[in-house]
Amino acid sequence: MSRDGANVAAIETRTGSADETEALGRRLGERTAPGDLIALIGPLGAGKTQLVRGIALGAGTGDARDISSPTFVLLNQYAAPRFAIHHLDAYRLEHPRELAALGFEELCESGGLVLVEWADRVRVLIPDSAAWIRLTPTGATERQVRLEGAAEIVQRFAPAFA
């Protein structure tokens, strides 16, 4: 969701279960590149952590059981063959400066993959180059998944939505 609205594209898909949401994440993870930032938004229980688990697995992390929500620790880090993965959760933050104090800018510049749940709470810190993913529950297990960002990012991730 570019602040200036220039060169922005979007694509949507639907998933019918937690497994399908994770599978979408795996396909996205296979297309990630060093320096990518993926900002996730959606209500509690929308599947943000499930999607992150898939992204991390698709990027090459090992065991799915190692990938969990960092709600209480704010940051989890995972090793992948191509880059480090930094998984942040802004749900409990009172102010964006708390994320900045964790070294968010340095994480974004580290050449790793940065995944931020509840990114709308820290929107002011999210660079225009981010890929934004909104998960919207449409049923008990069904989700609408919308990816928005710079056209070249959306184009790179579009095959995952097919």
C-alpha positions as CSV (number, residue, x, y, z in Angstrom):
1,M,0.0,0.0,0.0
2,S,2.3,2.6,-1.3
3,R,1.9,6.0,0.4
4,D,1.8,7.8,-2.9
5,G,-0.3,5.3,-4.8
6,A,2.1,5.3,-7.8
7,N,2.9,2.1,-9.6
8,V,0.7,0.0,-7.3
9,A,-0.8,-3.3,-8.4
10,A,-3.0,-5.9,-6.6
11,I,-4.0,-9.5,-7.0
12,E,-6.4,-11.7,-5.0
13,T,-7.2,-15.3,-4.3
14,R,-9.2,-17.4,-1.9
15,T,-8.1,-20.2,0.4
16,G,-10.5,-22.8,1.8
17,S,-8.6,-24.1,4.8
18,A,-5.5,-23.5,7.0
19,D,-3.6,-26.0,4.9
20,E,-4.5,-24.0,1.7
21,T,-3.4,-20.8,3.4
22,E,-0.1,-22.4,4.3
23,A,0.3,-23.8,0.8
24,L,-0.2,-20.3,-0.7
25,G,2.5,-19.1,1.8
26,R,4.9,-21.8,0.5
27,R,4.4,-20.7,-3.1
28,L,5.0,-17.1,-2.0
29,G,8.1,-18.1,0.0
30,E,9.6,-19.8,-3.1
31,R,9.5,-16.4,-4.8
32,T,10.9,-14.3,-2.0
33,A,14.2,-12.5,-2.5
34,P,16.8,-11.0,-0.1
35,G,15.6,-7.7,1.2
36,D,11.8,-8.4,0.8
37,L,9.4,-7.1,3.4
38,I,6.0,-8.6,3.6
39,A,3.5,-6.7,5.7
40,L,0.5,-8.8,6.8
41,I,-2.8,-7.4,8.1
42,G,-6.1,-9.0,9.1
43,P,-8.1,-9.6,12.3
44,L,-7.3,-12.1,15.0
45,G,-7.6,-15.6,13.6
46,A,-7.4,-14.5,10.0
47,G,-4.4,-16.8,9.3
48,K,-1.5,-14.4,9.3
49,T,0.8,-16.8,11.2
50,Q,-0.3,-19.7,9.1
51,L,0.6,-17.8,5.9
52,V,4.0,-16.8,7.5
53,R,4.7,-20.4,8.3
54,G,4.1,-21.3,4.7
55,I,6.3,-18.4,3.5
56,A,9.1,-19.4,5.8
57,L,8.9,-23.1,4.7
58,G,8.8,-22.0,1.1
59,A,11.9,-19.9,1.6
60,G,13.7,-23.0,2.9
61,T,13.4,-23.1,6.7
62,G,13.3,-26.6,8.2
63,D,10.6,-27.6,10.6
64,A,7.1,-26.0,10.6
65,R,6.9,-26.6,14.4
66,D,9.7,-24.0,14.8
67,I,7.6,-21.3,13.2
68,S,5.2,-19.6,15.6
69,S,3.7,-16.2,16.3
70,P,6.1,-13.8,18.1
71,T,3.2,-12.1,19.8
72,F,4.8,-12.2,23.2
73,V,8.5,-12.0,22.2
74,L,7.9,-9.5,19.3
75,L,10.6,-11.1,17.0
76,N,11.4,-14.6,15.9
77,Q,14.2,-15.4,13.6
78,Y,14.6,-18.4,11.4
79,A,17.5,-19.6,9.2
80,A,17.0,-20.3,5.6
81,P,19.5,-21.2,2.9
82,R,19.3,-17.9,1.0
83,F,18.8,-15.4,3.8
84,A,17.7,-15.0,7.4
85,I,14.0,-14.6,8.1
86,H,12.9,-12.0,10.7
87,H,9.3,-12.5,11.8
88,L,7.8,-9.6,13.8
89,D,4.4,-9.1,15.5
90,A,3.3,-5.6,16.1
91,Y,0.0,-6.5,17.9
92,R,1.2,-5.7,21.4
93,L,3.0,-2.5,20.5
94,E,1.7,0.7,21.9
95,H,3.5,2.9,19.4
96,P,5.6,2.4,16.2
97,R,8.7,3.7,18.0
98,E,8.8,0.5,20.0
99,L,9.4,-1.5,16.8
100,A,12.0,1.1,15.7
101,A,13.7,0.6,19.0
102,L,14.0,-3.2,18.2
103,G,16.2,-2.3,15.3
104,F,13.5,-2.6,12.6
105,E,15.3,-0.4,10.1
106,E,18.5,-2.5,10.5
107,L,16.4,-5.7,10.0
108,C,15.0,-4.2,6.8
109,E,18.4,-3.4,5.6
110,S,20.0,-6.7,6.5
111,G,19.3,-8.5,3.2
112,G,17.0,-10.9,5.0
113,L,13.3,-11.5,4.6
114,V,11.2,-9.4,7.0
115,L,7.6,-10.6,7.8
116,V,5.5,-8.2,9.9
117,E,2.2,-9.3,11.4
118,W,-0.2,-6.5,12.3
119,A,1.8,-4.2,10.0
120,D,-1.1,-1.7,9.9
121,R,-0.2,-0.8,13.5
122,V,3.2,0.3,12.4
123,R,2.4,1.5,8.9
124,V,4.5,4.6,9.3
125,L,7.6,2.5,9.5
126,I,6.8,0.2,6.5
127,P,8.8,1.2,3.4
128,D,6.9,1.7,0.1
129,S,8.8,-1.3,-1.3
130,A,6.8,-3.7,0.9
131,A,4.4,-6.3,-0.3
132,W,1.1,-5.9,1.7
133,I,-1.0,-9.0,2.3
134,R,-4.5,-8.6,3.7
135,L,-6.2,-11.8,5.0
136,T,-10.0,-11.5,5.3
137,P,-12.1,-14.3,6.8
138,T,-15.0,-15.1,4.6
139,G,-16.2,-18.2,6.4
140,A,-15.1,-20.6,9.2
141,T,-11.9,-21.6,7.3
142,E,-12.2,-19.6,4.1
143,R,-10.0,-16.6,3.5
144,Q,-9.7,-13.9,0.9
145,V,-6.1,-13.1,0.4
146,R,-5.1,-9.8,-1.3
147,L,-1.6,-8.8,-2.2
148,E,-0.9,-5.2,-3.0
149,G,2.4,-3.4,-3.6
150,A,4.7,-2.1,-6.3
151,A,3.8,-3.6,-9.7
152,E,7.1,-5.5,-10.0
153,I,6.6,-7.1,-6.6
154,V,3.1,-8.1,-7.3
155,Q,4.2,-9.5,-10.7
156,R,6.9,-11.6,-9.1
157,F,4.5,-13.1,-6.5
158,A,1.5,-13.4,-9.0
159,P,2.2,-17.0,-10.0
160,A,1.7,-18.1,-6.3
161,F,-1.9,-16.9,-6.6
162,A,-2.7,-19.0,-9.7
